[in-house]
C-alpha cells in the first residue's frame, strides 16, 4: 500500500493555453515557483487532449488562439468540471467578449499585459466587488464603435461577410476596422 509522506503536498493543477510560446514559458515558470503543477497547450485541440485525461483545478486561457477562440475551450472545460476556476486573458479586451466569457463559465476576465500577482488575486476572488470605482470618463465614440463591431462579429460566429452585411458596411472597411487595436 502506498502511503504519502506527511511532507508531500499535492500541488494544484493549472492549464495554460496560449499560442504565444514565449508567454506560455514565462508564465509557466512563474506559476511553478508559486506551487502549481502546470500543463501548457498552444491550441484548443491539444488543450482538450490534456484536459480529458486530467481536468485542471485552474485554467488560464487566451481569448485569441491563432484562428480559434478561447471561448470554446472555456465552455468545454466548464462542462467537464464546473469547479475549475478559469481566467480568460486577452490582448483584445472588449465588453462583448468579457460578457460571453463570464456567461460561458470563466471566473474572471483580464486584459494583457497582466502580472502573476493579478492572476493569483483573480483566482482567489470568489465573488464580485460592489465597491469597484466607476470611471468618471465615458467610453470614446471610437471605443464604442469597436465594441459594437466586435459584439456583432461574435453574434455572427466571426463571419466577416455576414457581419459586414449586418452593419451595412463594405467588407474591406470592416476588415480594416477589425485590424485596429481597441482605442
RAUR-V620393 format. One record per pair of residues at least 24 apart in sequence whose ideal C-beta (glycine too) atoms are under 8 Angstrom apart, sorted by sequence separation. I is the first residue (numbers start at 1). J is the second residue. D is the distance in Angstrom with one decimal. If there is no record, write none. Layout:
i | j | d
I | J | D
I | J | D
//
This chain:
i | j | d
11 | 35 | 5.7
12 | 36 | 5.7
13 | 37 | 5.0
14 | 38 | 5.0
15 | 39 | 5.1
16 | 40 | 4.9
17 | 41 | 4.9
18 | 42 | 6.9
19 | 43 | 7.1
44 | 68 | 5.1
11 | 36 | 6.0
12 | 37 | 7.0
14 | 39 | 7.1
15 | 40 | 7.8
16 | 41 | 7.4
17 | 42 | 7.3
43 | 68 | 7.0
48 | 73 | 7.3
51 | 76 | 7.4
55 | 80 | 5.2
59 | 84 | 5.7
61 | 86 | 6.4
63 | 88 | 5.8
89 | 114 | 6.3
149 | 174 | 7.2
153 | 178 | 7.3
11 | 37 | 4.2
13 | 39 | 6.9
15 | 41 | 6.9
17 | 43 | 8.0
44 | 70 | 7.5
47 | 73 | 5.8
51 | 77 | 6.0
55 | 81 | 4.4
57 | 83 | 7.5
58 | 84 | 6.9
59 | 85 | 7.3
60 | 86 | 7.9
61 | 87 | 7.3
62 | 88 | 8.0
63 | 89 | 7.0
64 | 90 | 6.5
71 | 97 | 7.2
78 | 104 | 6.6
17 | 44 | 7.4
57 | 84 | 6.4
58 | 85 | 5.1
59 | 86 | 4.6
60 | 87 | 5.0
61 | 88 | 5.7
62 | 89 | 5.3
63 | 90 | 3.6
64 | 91 | 7.3
74 | 101 | 6.1
78 | 105 | 3.2
44 | 72 | 6.2
48 | 76 | 6.3
52 | 80 | 7.4
56 | 84 | 6.1
57 | 85 | 6.9
58 | 86 | 7.7
59 | 87 | 7.1
61 | 89 | 6.9
62 | 90 | 6.6
64 | 92 | 5.6
77 | 105 | 7.4
149 | 177 | 5.9
150 | 178 | 8.0
44 | 73 | 5.1
51 | 80 | 6.4
55 | 84 | 6.5
58 | 87 | 7.8
60 | 89 | 5.9
63 | 92 | 6.2
71 | 100 | 5.8
75 | 104 | 4.5
149 | 178 | 7.0
17 | 47 | 4.6
71 | 101 | 6.1
74 | 104 | 4.7
75 | 105 | 6.5
74 | 105 | 5.6
146 | 177 | 7.4
15 | 47 | 6.5
74 | 106 | 5.1
87 | 119 | 6.2
145 | 177 | 7.6
27 | 60 | 7.0
71 | 104 | 5.8
63 | 97 | 5.9
146 | 180 | 7.3
15 | 50 | 6.8
87 | 122 | 5.3
147 | 182 | 7.9
15 | 51 | 6.4
87 | 123 | 6.9
146 | 182 | 5.2
146 | 183 | 6.1
63 | 101 | 7.3
85 | 123 | 5.5
143 | 182 | 6.4
143 | 183 | 4.5
13 | 54 | 6.5
15 | 56 | 4.1
142 | 183 | 4.2
14 | 56 | 5.8
17 | 59 | 7.2
18 | 60 | 7.6
20 | 62 | 7.5
13 | 56 | 4.3
14 | 57 | 7.2
15 | 58 | 7.3
16 | 59 | 7.7
17 | 60 | 7.2
18 | 61 | 7.8
19 | 62 | 6.7
140 | 183 | 5.7
13 | 57 | 5.2
14 | 58 | 4.5
15 | 59 | 4.4
16 | 60 | 4.9
17 | 61 | 4.7
18 | 62 | 4.2
12 | 57 | 4.7
13 | 58 | 7.0
14 | 59 | 7.0
15 | 60 | 7.3
17 | 62 | 6.2
19 | 64 | 7.9
61 | 106 | 7.7
12 | 58 | 6.1
14 | 60 | 7.0
15 | 61 | 7.8
19 | 65 | 4.8
18 | 65 | 7.3
19 | 66 | 5.1
17 | 65 | 6.8
96 | 147 | 6.2
94 | 146 | 7.1
95 | 147 | 5.1
17 | 70 | 6.5
94 | 147 | 5.3
97 | 150 | 6.8
96 | 150 | 5.2
100 | 154 | 6.3
96 | 151 | 3.6
17 | 73 | 6.2
94 | 150 | 4.7
95 | 151 | 7.5
94 | 151 | 7.5
97 | 154 | 6.8
92 | 150 | 8.0
96 | 154 | 5.5
60 | 119 | 6.5
15 | 77 | 7.7
58 | 123 | 6.0
18 | 89 | 7.3
34 | 116 | 6.9
31 | 116 | 7.0
30 | 116 | 4.5
34 | 120 | 6.8
94 | 182 | 6.5
27 | 116 | 7.3
69 | 158 | 7.0
92 | 181 | 7.9
93 | 182 | 6.6
92 | 182 | 6.9
//
